[in-house]
Structures are given as structure tokens and as C-alpha cells.
């Protein structure tokens, strides 16, 4: 089940965050984020286990994805695709016109799922990921080019 994150999910989200991104976010940061109406956090839960989440920000008719991950043992099973499609369908419903994000150049799995869901690569940010000493690929999705989002809600 995909749903809006709740405060009770913070520990699991933080664990996923630290395993995947090493972003330095704290529990207090996540608490503040969940209270911020411009930020979104959606979790994918299976049998009371949070297996992934997607987060970002909405400003007017634009969104940006900040973090998106699925636990290692659940990857390549379609859960990430379902979670992303859920967000895209919500964006269409709320008339969000564009979504942007960055991902590491070497993250081929992420790039593949985004491209599968009509994101286009629009640029490179050199040395964006200082922890990895790696460039970022900038991707964008546009709702007017994706009137028929297929998939699961």
C-alpha cells in the first residue's frame, strides 16, 4: 500500500535515508519536513514494513523529487515503478506541470525507471554529489506530454 508518511514512519524512513543516501538528515529534520505543507513524503508499505519512499517539494505547479528509494531486497520487482507512477498520477490530478530531479550519473537503475516514466535528461551538474565525487544528471517530466499515464494508482 502506498500512503502519505506519518510520524510513526520516521525511524524507518531515516534508516532508509541513511542506507541509501547518507544525506545527514536527522529525525528532527524529518519531523519538520513532515509538518511542512510544501513537502511530500509517500511510503510504500507491505505487511507493516516500509519498503520504500519518495519525497520532494511542490511549489505552485512544479515539483521536485528529493529522495526516492526502495529497500535492496525489494528492488527489481516493480515497487519503485508503482511508487513513481503513484506520484505522477497525483501530480496530474493536482495539475503539476513539471517535475525535476537529479540522480548520480552512475545510477543506471534510477535513470532507467525515470526514462521508462517519460522523464527526459536535460543537463548535467558537475561534481554535484561531493560525497561520491560524481556528476548529477538532471531529469524533467512534463505533464502536458504525458496525458495518458498508465499504471497503478
C-alpha positions in Angstrom: 0.0 0.0 0.0 1.2 3.5 -0.9 0.3 6.2 1.5 1.3 9.6 2.9 4.1 9.2 5.5 3.2 9.6 9.2 5.3 10.4 12.2 5.3 6.8 13.2 7.3 6.1 10.0 10.2 8.4 10.8 12.6 5.8 12.1 12.1 3.5 9.1 12.4 6.5 6.6 15.5 7.7 8.4 17.1 4.2 8.2 16.3 4.0 4.5 17.7 7.5 4.1 20.9 6.7 5.8 21.4 3.4 4.0 20.8 4.9 0.5 21.8 8.5 0.5 23.9 9.3 3.6 22.3 12.8 3.4 22.8 13.6 7.0 19.1 14.2 7.7 18.2 13.8 11.3 14.9 12.7 12.9 14.2 16.3 13.8 14.8 17.3 10.2 12.3 14.6 9.1 9.8 15.7 11.7 10.0 19.3 10.4 9.7 18.1 6.8 6.5 16.1 7.6 5.0 19.3 9.0 5.9 21.4 6.0 2.9 21.5 3.7 5.1 22.2 0.6 7.0 18.9 1.1 5.6 15.5 0.4 6.6 12.0 1.7 4.9 8.9 0.5 5.8 5.5 1.7 5.3 2.0 0.2 4.3 -0.4 2.9 4.0 -4.1 2.7 2.8 -6.1 5.7 3.6 -3.2 8.1 7.1 -2.8 6.7 8.2 0.4 4.9 10.0 -0.9 1.8 10.5 2.5 0.1 9.6 6.1 0.0 9.6 9.1 -2.3 9.9 12.7 -1.1 10.1 16.2 -2.6 8.6 19.6 -2.7 5.7 21.2 -4.6 5.8 25.0 -5.4 2.8 26.3 -7.4 2.6 24.0 -10.4 6.1 22.5 -10.2 7.5 19.7 -8.1 11.0 18.4 -7.4 11.8 14.9 -6.2 14.5 14.9 -3.5 14.7 11.3 -2.4 13.3 8.1 -3.9 14.4 4.6 -2.8 13.3 1.0 -2.4 15.0 -1.4 0.0 17.6 -3.6 -1.7 15.7 -6.9 -1.3 12.5 -5.4 -2.9 14.3 -3.8 -5.9 13.6 -5.0 -9.5 10.1 -6.2 -8.5 8.1 -3.3 -9.8 7.6 -1.5 -6.4 9.7 1.5 -7.4 7.8 1.9 -10.7 4.5 1.7 -8.8 5.6 4.3 -6.3 6.7 6.7 -9.0 3.5 6.2 -11.0 1.5 7.0 -7.9 3.3 10.3 -7.6 2.9 11.1 -11.3 -0.8 10.4 -11.1 -1.1 12.7 -8.1 0.8 15.4 -10.0 -1.6 15.1 -12.9 -4.6 15.2 -10.5 -3.3 18.4 -8.9 -2.2 20.0 -12.2 1.5 19.9 -11.5 3.1 20.8 -14.8 6.7 19.7 -14.3 8.8 17.5 -12.0 12.6 17.8 -11.8 15.2 15.8 -10.0 18.9 14.9 -10.0 20.4 11.5 -9.8 24.0 10.2 -9.9 25.3 9.7 -13.4 26.3 6.1 -12.4 22.8 5.3 -11.0 21.6 3.5 -14.1 18.7 1.7 -12.4 17.3 5.1 -11.3 17.8 6.6 -14.8 16.1 3.6 -16.4 13.0 3.9 -14.2 12.7 7.6 -14.8 13.2 7.3 -18.5 10.5 4.5 -18.5 8.2 7.0 -16.9 8.8 9.8 -19.5 11.4 11.8 -17.7 14.0 13.3 -20.1 17.6 14.1 -19.3 18.1 17.8 -19.6 21.5 18.5 -18.2 24.5 17.6 -16.0 25.6 19.2 -12.7 29.3 18.6 -12.4 30.6 17.3 -9.1 27.0 17.7 -7.6 27.5 14.7 -5.3 30.5 15.7 -3.3 30.4 12.6 -1.1 30.7 10.4 -4.2 32.7 12.9 -6.3 30.2 12.4 -9.1 28.2 14.4 -11.5 24.4 14.5 -11.4 22.0 14.0 -14.3 19.1 16.5 -14.3 15.8 15.0 -15.4 12.4 16.5 -16.1 8.9 15.2 -16.5 6.2 17.4 -18.1 2.5 16.7 -17.6 1.4 18.1 -20.9 3.5 15.5 -22.7 2.1 12.7 -20.5 -1.7 12.8 -20.8 -2.0 9.0 -20.6 -0.1 7.9 -17.6 -0.5 4.2 -17.4 -0.1 2.1 -14.4 -1.2 1.5 -10.9 -2.6 4.1 -8.5 
